[in-house]
Amino acid sequence: MDCVGASSPKEFPLGLDASLEEEYFSQSSLLQDFTSIPTIDKAWTFTSDGGSQGMFSISQPNLLANKKRRYILPCHISKESTNAVSFQWAAFPIEMSNVAMMIPSPSGSKLLVVRNPENDSPTKFEIWGPSLVEKEFYVPASVHGSVYSDGWFEGISWNSDETLIAYVAEEPAPSKPTFTTFGYKKDNSTDKECGSWKGQGDWEEEWGETYAGKRQPALFIIDVNSGVVRPVEGIGKSLSVGQVVWAPSREGLEQYLVFVGWPSDNRKLGIKYCYNRPCALYAVKAPFSKVEVHQSGTNAAKDVSPIKLTRSISSAFFPRFSPDGKLLIFLSARSSVDSWAHSATDSLHKIDWSFSGKPTPDAKIVDVVPIVMCPEDGCFPGLYCFSVLSRPWLSDGYTMILSSIWGSTQVIISVNVISGNISRISPGDSNFSWNMLALDGDNIIAVCSSPVDVPAIKYGSLARKASAETSWSWLDISSPISRCSEKVISLLSSRQFSIMKIPVRDISENLTKGASKPYEAIFVSSKTQSRNVCDPLIVVLHGGPHSVSLSSFSKSLAFLSSLGYSLLIVNYRGSLGFGEEAVQSLPGKIGSQDVNDVLAALDHVVEKGLADLSKISVLGGSHGGFLTTHLIGQAPDKFAAAVARNPVCNLALMVGTSDIPDWCYAETFGENGKTNFTEATSSEHLDAFYRKSPILHVSKVRTPTLFLLGAKDLRVPMSTGLQYARALKEKGGVEVKVIMFPEDTHALDRPQSDFESFLNIGVWFKKYCK
């Protein structure tokens, strides 16, 4: 039959029809507008004539390349008066291609730029001056691998005279067996040769999620003048190192480095998002020191073993020295380590460093900010810090500026490390979230945002009153960084948000005071919503469970809100920011207490006339996915649609495949999790895990559910979500859709995966929850 001129029917992508394709097209255009909004990652300031210089690191997804573009945008800062400051921005940002890290020197006269290698090529170190690249050095893979830039093991520190840089990098690749057509080759080498291939050798433990393929973090020093690199000696293989800083130098005494060490004699459990891994501060002698050179000439014996500084506490990280060099300040997650909760309330401590001689392991550790168990209403809820500036000090030398979680918001606080006094210095009447970027003398450069307001730069100035009290004034800074399309501006201007207090239902005598206090939910809605007609509602649930959803801007949630949905973002008990008793109330009660908290929050907005019971959907990832799949099973008539991102659906399956089997024990058995833990899980434990899991209720589910899974997820392996989805399909009567991202880990945060995920979420909710 002659088919010339015949038109074939249009073929749609798998899972789409004509109406869905039109919805994809419409929503993708809006999502693109939100996705393209830049993110402010970091900032630095340097003193200069007539003011100071600022440098902002910003990023933006590059969807076609499936990676982030990173830029530097410089500015000149001139403070005209207490109530006026001017930021003069460069005309265009500068793209920093293939840059892993940028670290200014203490004086601001030099900038270290690190470019990590691809495959076995060298690591490149560049030393930039004010107008040119002054030096560049190539460090071969035989010396070390990539420099760690992960935000946790990561540590790069200039010494005080800017001649040496200490840093953390992957140790060199171990030698592996070589084979040829004749069999095993003796005299093994690391070089590749024709007619041979490398075997695998012994398998080594890794630090789990996001660290697959990463070798042990080790400590190195590079001489800025010569480019010579030396490893720091004496640190054993059982210690993973990170967060290195130079100790204050003293004339005639040896130079020391202080670093964080994580022991790993046997099993390395996943460390990403897990602050419950024991760690300590260590001091070790630095190579290249003048004292070392002098002693080597006299053949003096050198004790290179690191000194453990924090023997009496189970966790110590983010070491910082006071400006006068007399105090070593550090954060601790001892509550996490001791309780096995993966994250909990932090504490701040200090060690006296005003000694002559070498550091001692017997130094007294003094509490600066203790763990807050149950905060009074409106008062400081405890420390929850996930980063600390390299130089967080005001000019008085004892006031430390930190960003910390306070309920459902992030705030900026000051801590007097002498007295322990704490002050909230971001506006106390603001429900926005504030994050400190840099200090400019005694002024603060911060970014402020809300669920309906894109990030904006703020400049905080310290004002001293006659009563010796201090206050802070905050100025708005005009910036080209967070500009967005007119469509986005218009849509966001029509939205509003509030933070609701949700009373705890069914308070029992067994609950602590902190666990009996109201928890919070962020409610995002239209400004013009009628009380008679409610917009469809999405319940949004964070993972962890010991994490928090902040009142900061989220491009993906702002996109969903702009489609016409109200959002109920629940910080159920067990979330961070509400005191330690609230955190510790959840382990042992997952699948019940957290589920009931979400249902109570939902009932709260329904009773207020803010939501229609027939138009409610639910979205969650990780433990939020655990709650999502629990909710559609335990309350099968409540939800019109559901989306689960890498959800925990079956703890009995997860415990044997996850990089954090201890999490399964801690959250299932509570305070008995640590004593119950074993790699050889018993049948009794497997039964307990199953009974805590959403899959127990799968037969009752009637809600159409979309699953978004990362094939390289080591935290919640895709098998648990896939098993649940297959069980739903087997049961029948429920529409199930699965999207698998073959190269993604737990966060599903590669630009293309994030974009496709939220486009499908928007279309899924539009289909079932109009």
matplotlib code that plots the C-alpha trace (Angstrom):
import matplotlib.pyplot as plt

x = [0.0, 1.4, 1.6, 3.1, 1.5, -0.4, -0.1, 0.7, -1.1, 0.8, 2.9, 3.0, 5.8, 5.1, 2.4, 1.0, -2.0, -3.0, -4.5, -1.6, 0.9, -0.7, -0.6, 3.1, 3.8, 2.0, 3.4, 7.0, 7.1, 6.2, 8.6, 11.4, 10.8, 11.1, 14.1, 16.1, 16.1, 19.7, 20.7, 23.2, 25.6, 28.3, 29.8, 33.1, 34.2, 37.7, 38.7, 39.8, 40.2, 36.9, 34.9, 35.1, 34.9, 32.3, 32.3, 29.2, 29.1, 25.9, 24.6, 21.9, 20.8, 22.0, 19.3, 20.9, 24.3, 22.5, 24.8, 25.0, 26.5, 28.5, 29.3, 31.2, 29.6, 31.8, 30.7, 32.0, 30.5, 30.5, 28.8, 27.7, 26.1, 24.4, 21.2, 22.7, 25.0, 25.7, 26.5, 27.9, 27.7, 29.8, 28.1, 28.2, 29.0, 32.0, 31.4, 33.7, 33.8, 34.9, 35.8, 35.4, 36.3, 37.4, 39.0, 40.3, 43.4, 43.0, 44.2, 42.0, 45.0, 45.0, 42.4, 42.9, 40.9, 40.8, 39.9, 39.4, 40.5, 38.5, 39.6, 43.3, 44.4, 46.1, 44.3, 44.9, 45.6, 45.6, 46.7, 45.0, 46.2, 44.1, 44.5, 46.0, 46.7, 50.0, 50.8, 49.3, 50.3, 49.4, 49.2, 49.3, 47.0, 49.9, 50.0, 46.2, 42.9, 40.1, 40.0, 36.9, 34.3, 31.3, 30.6, 31.4, 34.8, 35.7, 38.4, 40.8, 42.8, 45.5, 48.1, 48.5, 51.4, 49.7, 52.6, 50.9, 47.5, 46.2, 43.4, 41.5, 41.7, 41.2, 44.2, 46.0, 44.5, 45.9, 47.9, 45.8, 46.8, 47.8, 47.0, 48.2, 47.5, 50.1, 48.3, 49.3, 52.1, 54.7, 56.3, 52.9, 52.7, 49.9, 50.8, 48.6, 50.4, 49.4, 48.5, 47.4, 44.5, 43.9, 42.1, 39.8, 41.8, 40.2, 36.9, 37.0, 34.2, 32.9, 30.9, 27.6, 25.2, 26.9, 30.4, 30.3, 33.7, 35.3, 38.5, 39.5, 39.8, 43.4, 45.2, 47.8, 49.7, 50.8, 53.6, 52.2, 55.6, 57.1, 54.0, 55.5, 52.7, 53.3, 50.9, 50.4, 52.0, 50.9, 47.2, 46.2, 43.9, 41.2, 40.6, 38.8, 39.8, 38.1, 37.4, 41.1, 42.2, 45.6, 46.1, 47.5, 51.2, 53.6, 57.2, 59.6, 56.9, 55.8, 52.9, 49.8, 46.8, 43.4, 41.1, 38.0, 38.5, 35.8, 36.9, 36.0, 37.7, 35.0, 31.9, 31.5, 27.8, 26.4, 27.5, 25.5, 22.8, 23.9, 25.3, 25.2, 28.6, 31.2, 33.9, 36.6, 39.0, 42.7, 45.9, 48.8, 52.2, 52.3, 54.9, 57.1, 57.3, 60.5, 60.8, 60.5, 63.4, 65.5, 64.8, 65.4, 69.0, 69.6, 68.0, 65.5, 62.8, 59.5, 56.2, 53.8, 50.8, 47.7, 46.6, 42.9, 41.6, 38.0, 38.2, 35.4, 32.7, 31.4, 31.1, 33.1, 33.2, 33.5, 36.6, 37.2, 39.8, 39.0, 40.7, 43.2, 44.0, 43.3, 40.1, 39.2, 35.4, 33.5, 30.1, 29.0, 26.2, 26.7, 22.9, 22.7, 25.7, 24.4, 20.8, 21.4, 18.9, 20.5, 20.2, 19.3, 20.0, 23.6, 25.7, 28.7, 31.9, 35.3, 38.8, 41.5, 44.3, 46.4, 49.2, 52.9, 54.0, 52.1, 48.3, 47.1, 44.4, 43.4, 42.2, 38.9, 35.9, 33.6, 30.0, 29.2, 25.7, 24.2, 21.6, 18.1, 15.7, 12.3, 12.4, 9.9, 7.4, 9.1, 12.6, 15.7, 15.0, 18.6, 21.4, 20.7, 23.7, 24.7, 27.6, 29.8, 31.8, 35.5, 35.7, 32.4, 33.7, 32.8, 35.6, 35.2, 36.8, 34.3, 31.0, 30.3, 27.6, 25.7, 22.7, 20.4, 16.9, 14.3, 11.0, 10.0, 12.4, 16.1, 17.5, 20.8, 22.0, 25.0, 26.8, 29.1, 31.6, 32.7, 29.4, 27.3, 24.7, 22.6, 20.7, 18.5, 19.7, 17.6, 14.2, 12.2, 8.9, 9.8, 8.5, 10.9, 14.1, 17.5, 20.8, 24.2, 26.5, 29.4, 30.6, 31.7, 33.6, 30.9, 28.2, 26.3, 25.5, 22.6, 19.9, 16.3, 13.4, 10.0, 7.8, 6.4, 9.4, 12.5, 15.8, 16.9, 20.2, 20.1, 22.8, 22.8, 24.5, 25.3, 24.1, 25.2, 22.7, 23.6, 22.5, 25.3, 22.7, 23.1, 20.5, 20.7, 19.2, 18.6, 18.8, 17.5, 20.1, 19.2, 20.8, 20.7, 21.1, 17.5, 15.7, 13.0, 10.4, 7.4, 5.2, 6.9, 6.7, 3.0, 2.2, 4.2, 2.6, -0.8, 0.3, 0.7, 2.0, 1.7, 3.1, 0.4, 0.7, -0.9, -2.0, -0.9, -3.9, -4.2, -1.5, -0.6, 1.3, 4.2, 4.9, 7.6, 6.7, 8.6, 6.7, 3.4, 3.9, 2.3, 4.3, 4.1, 3.0, 3.6, 0.5, 0.8, -2.3, -3.9, -4.5, -7.9, -9.1, -12.8, -13.9, -16.6, -14.3, -11.0, -8.0, -6.9, -4.4, -1.0, 0.3, 4.1, 6.2, 10.0, 12.3, 14.7, 12.6, 14.8, 15.0, 12.7, 10.9, 11.9, 10.0, 12.5, 12.0, 11.8, 11.6, 9.8, 7.2, 6.7, 6.0, 3.3, 1.8, 1.7, -0.3, -3.1, -2.5, -2.5, 0.4, 0.4, 4.0, 4.0, 6.9, 5.6, 7.1, 10.6, 11.5, 14.4, 14.1, 11.7, 14.0, 15.5, 12.5, 10.4, 13.1, 13.5, 9.7, 9.5, 12.1, 10.2, 6.9, 7.3, 4.3, 2.0, 3.0, 4.2, 1.2, -1.2, 0.5, 0.1, -3.6, -4.1, -2.6, -4.8, -7.9, -6.8, -6.9, -10.1, -11.8, -10.7, -12.3, -9.0, -9.2, -11.8, -11.7, -12.3, -9.3, -6.3, -3.1, 0.2, 3.8, 6.9, 10.4, 12.5, 10.9, 8.3, 7.7, 7.3, 4.6, 3.0, 2.6, 1.5, -1.2, -2.7, -2.9, -4.0, -6.4, -7.3, -10.3, -8.5, -6.2, -7.1, -3.5, 0.0, 3.6, 6.5, 10.1, 12.5, 10.1, 10.8, 8.1, 9.4, 11.9, 12.4, 13.8, 15.7, 17.6, 19.6, 20.3, 20.7, 23.9, 22.2, 20.7, 21.2, 18.6, 16.0, 16.8, 16.9, 13.6, 11.8, 13.0, 13.7, 16.0, 16.6, 17.8, 21.4, 21.4, 19.3, 21.4, 23.1, 24.1, 22.5, 18.9, 16.7, 13.3, 11.8, 13.4, 12.3, 8.7, 9.0, 10.3, 7.5, 4.9, 6.2, 6.2, 3.7, 3.6, 1.6, -1.3, -0.9, -4.1, -6.2, -4.7, -7.1, -5.1, -3.4, 0.3, 3.3, 6.7, 10.0, 13.0, 16.8, 18.5, 21.8, 20.1, 22.2, 20.2, 16.7, 17.5, 14.9, 13.9, 11.7, 9.7, 9.6, 8.3, 5.5, 4.5, 4.4, 2.3, -0.2, -0.3, -0.8, -3.7, -5.3, -7.9, -5.2, -3.4, 0.4, 3.1, 6.9, 9.6, 13.1, 16.2, 19.1, 22.0, 20.4, 21.1, 18.7, 18.1, 17.0, 18.7, 20.5, 19.0, 17.2, 15.8, 14.6, 12.9, 11.2, 10.2, 8.3, 6.8, 5.3, 4.2, 2.4, 0.7, -0.2, -1.9, -3.7, -5.1, -6.4, -6.9, -8.3]
y = [0.0, 3.4, 5.7, 8.7, 11.9, 10.1, 11.8, 9.6, 10.2, 12.5, 10.5, 11.9, 11.2, 8.2, 8.9, 12.0, 12.8, 16.0, 17.7, 16.8, 17.9, 21.3, 21.4, 20.5, 23.3, 25.9, 24.9, 24.4, 28.1, 29.3, 26.8, 28.1, 31.6, 30.4, 28.1, 30.9, 33.1, 33.2, 32.0, 33.9, 31.3, 33.2, 36.7, 38.2, 41.7, 43.4, 46.7, 49.3, 53.1, 54.9, 52.0, 48.2, 45.8, 43.0, 39.8, 37.7, 34.1, 33.4, 30.3, 29.6, 26.2, 25.5, 23.1, 22.2, 21.3, 19.8, 21.6, 24.9, 28.0, 29.9, 33.6, 36.2, 39.7, 42.4, 45.6, 48.7, 49.4, 52.9, 53.7, 57.3, 57.5, 55.3, 55.3, 55.1, 52.8, 52.5, 49.3, 50.1, 46.9, 45.8, 46.0, 42.2, 39.1, 36.9, 33.2, 30.9, 27.8, 24.5, 26.2, 24.1, 26.7, 30.3, 31.4, 35.0, 35.5, 37.1, 40.5, 40.3, 40.9, 37.4, 34.9, 31.1, 29.5, 25.7, 23.7, 20.0, 17.5, 15.4, 11.7, 11.5, 15.0, 17.3, 19.6, 23.2, 25.9, 29.5, 32.5, 35.7, 39.2, 42.4, 42.4, 39.1, 35.5, 35.6, 31.9, 28.6, 25.2, 21.7, 19.0, 15.5, 12.7, 10.8, 13.5, 13.7, 13.7, 16.3, 19.0, 18.5, 21.2, 19.5, 21.9, 19.3, 17.7, 20.9, 23.0, 25.5, 27.9, 30.5, 31.0, 34.5, 35.6, 34.2, 31.9, 28.6, 27.1, 24.0, 22.1, 18.8, 16.6, 13.0, 10.8, 9.5, 6.4, 3.1, 0.8, -1.8, -5.2, -5.3, -8.1, -8.9, -11.7, -13.8, -13.2, -11.2, -8.7, -8.3, -4.9, -3.2, 0.5, 3.1, 3.9, 2.6, 0.4, -1.1, -4.8, -4.7, -3.7, -2.8, -5.0, -3.7, -4.6, -4.5, -2.6, 0.3, 1.8, 5.2, 7.8, 6.9, 9.2, 11.8, 10.3, 7.3, 7.1, 9.6, 8.6, 9.2, 12.9, 13.8, 16.9, 18.7, 22.0, 24.0, 26.6, 29.6, 30.7, 27.4, 25.3, 22.5, 20.3, 18.2, 15.8, 16.4, 13.4, 11.3, 11.1, 7.4, 5.8, 5.4, 9.1, 11.1, 14.8, 18.1, 21.7, 22.6, 26.0, 27.4, 27.8, 31.2, 31.4, 32.3, 33.4, 30.5, 27.9, 25.2, 26.0, 23.8, 23.1, 22.3, 20.0, 17.9, 14.1, 11.4, 8.0, 5.0, 1.8, -0.5, 0.7, 4.1, 5.0, 7.7, 11.2, 13.5, 15.3, 13.1, 15.1, 12.0, 10.8, 11.1, 13.6, 15.5, 18.4, 17.5, 19.6, 18.5, 20.1, 21.8, 21.0, 23.9, 25.6, 27.5, 25.6, 22.3, 23.3, 24.3, 21.0, 18.8, 20.2, 19.1, 15.7, 16.3, 13.7, 14.8, 13.7, 14.0, 12.3, 14.5, 15.6, 15.0, 18.2, 17.3, 14.0, 14.8, 15.5, 13.2, 15.9, 18.9, 20.7, 24.2, 25.3, 29.1, 31.1, 34.4, 37.4, 37.6, 33.9, 33.1, 31.1, 28.1, 28.1, 25.2, 23.8, 20.4, 18.0, 15.9, 15.6, 13.9, 11.6, 10.6, 10.1, 8.8, 11.3, 12.3, 16.0, 17.8, 20.9, 22.1, 23.6, 26.1, 25.6, 27.1, 26.0, 28.3, 28.7, 31.2, 28.7, 28.5, 25.2, 22.6, 22.0, 19.6, 16.9, 17.9, 21.3, 22.2, 22.5, 25.4, 25.7, 29.0, 28.1, 24.9, 22.7, 24.3, 21.6, 23.5, 27.2, 29.6, 31.0, 33.6, 32.9, 31.5, 27.9, 26.6, 26.6, 25.1, 26.1, 24.5, 26.8, 29.3, 32.1, 31.7, 35.1, 35.5, 38.2, 41.8, 44.2, 43.8, 40.4, 38.4, 38.8, 36.0, 36.4, 33.2, 32.2, 29.8, 28.3, 29.8, 28.0, 28.0, 30.9, 31.4, 34.3, 36.1, 36.1, 37.4, 35.4, 36.9, 34.1, 35.5, 35.9, 33.5, 36.2, 35.7, 38.4, 38.1, 40.8, 40.2, 41.9, 40.2, 41.1, 39.5, 36.1, 36.2, 34.0, 35.8, 34.3, 36.0, 36.1, 38.2, 40.8, 44.2, 45.4, 45.7, 45.6, 42.5, 41.6, 39.3, 37.8, 37.9, 36.1, 34.5, 31.9, 34.7, 37.1, 36.4, 36.8, 40.4, 41.8, 43.6, 45.6, 45.6, 48.4, 48.3, 51.3, 51.7, 53.5, 55.6, 52.8, 50.6, 48.4, 47.7, 47.7, 46.9, 48.9, 47.1, 48.8, 47.5, 47.1, 47.4, 44.4, 43.0, 39.5, 38.4, 40.1, 37.9, 38.2, 40.4, 37.4, 36.0, 39.4, 39.7, 36.2, 36.4, 39.8, 38.1, 35.6, 35.9, 33.7, 33.3, 31.0, 29.2, 27.6, 24.2, 22.9, 19.3, 16.9, 14.2, 15.4, 12.6, 12.5, 10.8, 13.8, 16.2, 19.9, 20.7, 17.9, 19.3, 22.8, 23.9, 23.2, 25.3, 25.3, 27.8, 28.7, 30.2, 31.4, 34.0, 37.5, 37.5, 34.0, 34.0, 32.2, 30.6, 29.1, 27.8, 27.2, 23.6, 22.8, 21.0, 19.7, 19.9, 17.7, 17.9, 15.0, 14.1, 13.8, 16.1, 18.9, 21.9, 23.8, 27.4, 30.6, 31.2, 31.4, 28.1, 28.3, 25.0, 25.7, 29.3, 27.7, 25.4, 28.3, 30.4, 27.7, 28.6, 26.3, 27.1, 25.4, 24.0, 23.4, 21.5, 21.4, 18.5, 17.7, 16.3, 19.2, 21.4, 24.9, 24.2, 22.9, 19.5, 17.9, 18.5, 16.9, 13.9, 13.3, 11.7, 8.8, 5.6, 7.2, 7.7, 6.7, 7.8, 11.0, 12.7, 11.5, 12.7, 16.1, 16.5, 15.5, 17.9, 20.8, 19.9, 19.9, 23.3, 25.0, 23.2, 24.4, 28.0, 27.7, 27.9, 24.6, 22.4, 18.7, 17.7, 19.4, 18.4, 16.8, 15.9, 16.2, 14.9, 13.6, 11.1, 11.1, 13.5, 10.7, 8.3, 10.6, 11.0, 7.3, 6.8, 9.4, 8.0, 4.7, 5.8, 8.5, 7.1, 9.5, 12.7, 13.2, 13.7, 13.2, 12.4, 12.8, 11.0, 11.8, 9.0, 7.9, 5.6, 3.0, -0.1, 0.1, -3.7, -3.4, -0.1, -1.3, -3.8, -1.5, 2.0, 3.8, 4.7, 1.5, 3.1, 5.7, 2.9, 1.6, 5.1, 6.2, 2.9, 2.0, 5.4, 5.4, 1.7, 2.1, 2.3, -0.9, -2.8, -1.9, -4.8, -5.4, -8.8, -7.7, -10.2, -11.4, -9.6, -6.3, -6.8, -7.3, -4.1, -2.2, -3.5, -2.4, 1.2, 1.4, 2.8, -0.5, -1.9, 0.2, -0.2, -2.2, 0.8, 3.3, 4.9, 8.1, 8.6, 8.7, 9.9, 8.5, 10.3, 8.1, 8.5, 5.3, 6.2, 7.0, 5.4, 6.9, 5.6, 3.1, 3.2, -0.4, 0.7, 3.2, 0.9, -2.0, 0.3, 1.5, -2.1, -3.1, -0.3, -1.5, -5.1, -4.0, -2.1, 0.6, 3.3, 5.3, 5.1, 6.8, 6.3, 8.5, 7.2, 9.5, 7.1, 9.4, 11.1, 10.6, 11.2, 14.9, 14.7, 18.1, 17.9, 20.8, 18.7, 16.2, 19.0, 20.7, 17.5, 16.6, 19.7, 20.0, 16.5, 17.4, 20.5, 18.5, 15.6, 17.9, 19.8, 16.5, 15.2, 18.3, 21.1]
z = [0.0, -1.0, 2.1, 0.4, 1.7, 4.5, 7.9, 10.9, 14.2, 16.7, 19.2, 22.8, 25.3, 27.5, 30.1, 28.3, 26.2, 24.5, 27.6, 29.8, 27.2, 27.2, 31.0, 30.9, 28.4, 30.4, 33.8, 32.5, 31.3, 34.8, 36.5, 34.3, 35.5, 39.1, 38.4, 36.9, 40.1, 41.3, 44.8, 47.0, 48.4, 50.1, 50.5, 51.6, 52.5, 52.4, 53.7, 51.2, 50.8, 51.0, 52.4, 51.7, 48.9, 48.7, 46.7, 46.4, 45.2, 43.4, 41.5, 39.0, 37.5, 34.0, 32.8, 29.5, 31.1, 34.1, 36.6, 38.4, 37.0, 39.6, 39.4, 41.4, 41.6, 43.1, 44.7, 46.5, 49.9, 51.3, 54.6, 54.3, 57.8, 60.4, 58.4, 54.9, 53.0, 49.3, 47.4, 43.9, 41.9, 39.0, 35.7, 35.1, 37.1, 36.3, 35.7, 37.7, 35.5, 37.1, 40.4, 43.5, 46.1, 46.5, 49.8, 50.4, 52.5, 55.9, 54.6, 51.5, 49.3, 47.8, 46.7, 46.5, 43.7, 43.6, 40.5, 41.2, 38.7, 36.2, 36.2, 37.1, 36.1, 38.7, 41.1, 40.2, 42.8, 41.7, 43.8, 42.5, 43.3, 42.9, 39.1, 37.9, 38.7, 40.5, 40.8, 39.8, 40.9, 39.7, 42.3, 40.8, 41.7, 43.2, 46.0, 46.6, 44.8, 44.8, 47.5, 49.7, 49.1, 50.6, 53.5, 56.2, 55.8, 53.8, 55.4, 53.9, 56.1, 55.3, 58.0, 59.5, 57.3, 54.2, 53.1, 53.9, 53.3, 55.1, 53.4, 53.3, 50.2, 49.2, 50.0, 46.9, 45.3, 46.7, 44.5, 42.9, 41.5, 37.8, 35.4, 31.9, 29.5, 31.5, 34.8, 37.8, 37.3, 40.1, 41.0, 40.8, 39.9, 39.7, 36.1, 33.3, 30.8, 27.4, 27.5, 31.2, 33.4, 37.0, 39.4, 42.1, 45.2, 48.7, 49.1, 51.5, 53.6, 52.5, 54.3, 52.5, 50.7, 48.4, 49.3, 46.9, 45.2, 47.6, 49.2, 52.9, 53.7, 54.7, 55.7, 53.5, 53.4, 50.4, 50.4, 48.5, 47.3, 46.1, 45.4, 47.5, 49.1, 52.2, 54.0, 57.7, 59.4, 62.3, 61.5, 61.3, 58.7, 61.3, 61.5, 58.8, 59.1, 58.2, 59.1, 59.6, 61.0, 62.0, 65.7, 66.7, 66.2, 69.1, 68.7, 69.3, 69.6, 67.2, 64.8, 65.3, 63.2, 64.8, 63.0, 63.5, 63.4, 62.9, 64.0, 61.9, 63.2, 61.7, 60.0, 58.4, 58.8, 56.5, 57.6, 55.3, 57.4, 60.4, 63.3, 65.5, 64.3, 67.2, 66.5, 68.4, 68.0, 67.5, 67.4, 65.3, 64.4, 61.1, 58.5, 57.2, 60.6, 61.4, 64.7, 62.8, 60.5, 63.4, 65.3, 62.3, 62.1, 65.7, 65.1, 67.8, 68.1, 66.7, 68.2, 65.3, 66.8, 67.0, 70.5, 71.2, 72.8, 73.6, 75.3, 77.7, 75.1, 72.4, 69.6, 68.6, 65.3, 63.6, 65.6, 65.7, 67.6, 69.2, 67.7, 70.5, 70.2, 73.8, 73.3, 71.1, 70.5, 69.0, 68.5, 69.7, 68.7, 71.8, 72.2, 68.8, 69.5, 72.9, 71.9, 68.4, 66.9, 63.6, 64.5, 67.7, 69.8, 69.6, 72.4, 72.2, 74.2, 74.8, 75.7, 77.2, 74.6, 76.6, 77.4, 76.7, 75.2, 73.4, 73.6, 76.3, 76.2, 79.8, 78.9, 80.7, 78.4, 79.5, 78.4, 76.6, 75.4, 76.9, 75.4, 76.0, 77.0, 77.2, 76.2, 77.7, 75.3, 72.9, 74.4, 72.9, 71.9, 71.8, 69.1, 65.7, 63.5, 60.3, 59.4, 61.0, 59.3, 59.3, 61.1, 63.0, 65.5, 66.2, 66.9, 70.7, 70.3, 72.3, 70.5, 68.0, 65.3, 64.2, 62.2, 64.1, 63.8, 66.1, 65.7, 62.0, 61.2, 60.9, 62.8, 63.4, 67.0, 68.9, 71.6, 74.2, 74.7, 78.0, 79.7, 77.5, 76.9, 73.8, 71.8, 68.8, 66.5, 63.4, 63.9, 66.6, 65.0, 61.6, 60.5, 57.6, 57.8, 58.0, 57.1, 57.7, 54.7, 56.0, 58.5, 57.3, 60.4, 63.0, 60.4, 59.0, 55.5, 55.5, 53.2, 54.2, 52.5, 53.1, 51.3, 49.2, 49.0, 47.0, 48.9, 49.5, 50.9, 54.2, 56.0, 59.8, 61.8, 65.4, 67.5, 71.1, 73.4, 76.4, 78.7, 77.2, 75.6, 71.9, 69.1, 65.4, 62.5, 59.2, 55.8, 52.5, 49.8, 46.2, 44.4, 40.9, 42.2, 43.0, 40.2, 38.6, 35.9, 36.1, 36.1, 39.2, 40.9, 40.2, 41.3, 44.6, 45.4, 45.5, 48.1, 51.9, 54.7, 58.4, 61.1, 63.0, 66.5, 66.5, 70.0, 70.9, 71.0, 73.7, 76.1, 78.4, 81.7, 80.0, 77.8, 78.8, 79.1, 75.9, 74.0, 75.2, 73.9, 70.6, 67.4, 64.3, 60.7, 57.9, 56.0, 52.5, 50.8, 48.4, 49.7, 48.1, 49.1, 49.9, 53.1, 51.0, 48.3, 49.4, 47.1, 47.0, 49.7, 49.6, 52.9, 52.7, 55.0, 55.6, 56.0, 58.8, 60.9, 63.0, 60.5, 59.9, 57.2, 57.4, 56.5, 53.8, 50.0, 48.2, 44.4, 44.1, 46.8, 45.5, 42.1, 43.5, 45.5, 42.3, 40.5, 42.9, 45.9, 49.5, 51.4, 54.9, 55.8, 59.1, 61.6, 63.6, 67.0, 66.6, 64.3, 65.2, 66.6, 69.5, 72.3, 73.0, 74.7, 71.6, 69.4, 71.7, 71.9, 68.5, 68.5, 69.2, 68.1, 64.3, 62.3, 65.2, 66.9, 63.7, 61.7, 64.4, 64.5, 60.7, 60.9, 63.8, 61.8, 58.9, 61.1, 62.5, 59.1, 58.1, 61.3, 60.5, 57.1, 55.3, 53.5, 51.7, 52.8, 49.2, 47.8, 49.9, 48.7, 50.4, 49.4, 51.3, 50.8, 52.8, 56.3, 54.7, 52.2, 55.2, 56.5, 53.1, 52.6, 56.2, 55.9, 52.7, 54.4, 57.9, 56.6, 53.2, 52.7, 53.4, 50.4, 46.7, 45.6, 47.0, 45.9, 47.7, 46.9, 47.9, 50.7, 53.6, 53.0, 54.6, 57.5, 57.5, 53.9, 54.5, 57.6, 55.5, 52.5, 53.8, 54.8, 58.1, 59.6, 63.0, 62.1, 61.7, 65.2, 66.8, 65.3, 65.8, 69.3, 70.8, 73.8, 73.3, 69.7, 70.6, 72.7, 70.2, 67.2, 65.3, 61.7, 62.0, 62.4, 64.3, 63.2, 66.2, 65.1, 61.5, 62.7, 64.8, 61.8, 59.6, 62.1, 62.1, 58.3, 55.8, 54.0, 56.9, 55.7, 51.9, 51.5, 52.6, 50.2, 47.6, 46.8, 43.4, 44.2, 42.3, 43.3, 42.5, 43.1, 42.8, 41.5, 43.3, 46.7, 49.4, 52.2, 51.3, 48.5, 45.7, 46.5, 49.5, 47.4, 44.4, 46.6, 47.9, 44.4, 43.1, 46.1, 45.2, 41.6, 42.6, 44.8, 42.0, 42.1, 42.6, 39.9, 40.5, 38.6, 39.1, 37.7, 38.2, 38.0, 37.2, 38.2, 41.3, 45.0, 47.9, 47.4, 43.7, 43.3, 40.0, 37.9, 35.3, 37.9, 40.2, 37.3, 36.0, 39.5, 40.3, 36.9, 37.3, 40.9, 39.6, 36.8, 39.1, 41.6, 38.9, 37.6, 40.9, 43.0, 40.9]

ax = plt.figure().add_subplot(projection="3d")
ax.plot(x, y, z, "-o")
ax.set_aspect("equal")
plt.show()
